[in-house]
């Protein structure tokens, strides 16, 4: 199977090379693994962590928290977003809530959650709150993007409500949902790991990062960070692949 590289691929590769060069230069300048470790040593640490017996449990716990938080925020976001898009008065009512949730610092939410919940629940709660506004707002925007004349015409010809939903509203909001999901997942993973760092559940990437920081193991902190980036990148790719399928479905 032949793999063809486009101009964008070469630019992306060049960007990664530049970042590695900056990292290597910083490591050479400081000359201490306690400040900036060598890239080579950090990548070796990544492979060592992958070989640990509890690696699957650690990564799996973080991923499950992220997926569970995303599921809750998606269900709530769809429900509230549809109502906001269809009911202008409800949209006016809910807007201050969404603005407040977006504006509250994540650290404040985590500190409150530490008082209210079990350590295992804190990252899920934080993920749900940080992702919910993105999905809700995007769904509402998708509903509002539907041409009202099209809905009036469908009602005039007494088109079945379920058919209007299936053929008009769902195709209209799907790109908005995917865009919201992409933004939500991007910020959600960071919020989850911050929550794990502070709440210290038994298993979690954030827990491991905090433990490594306590012992001044900078290599491990950066290694776990790289693992978190890979997870986030993988989910971003999955969302983008699904987006392509949705666009093909809309075109049919």
Beta strands, then each sheet from edge to edge (+ up, - down):
end
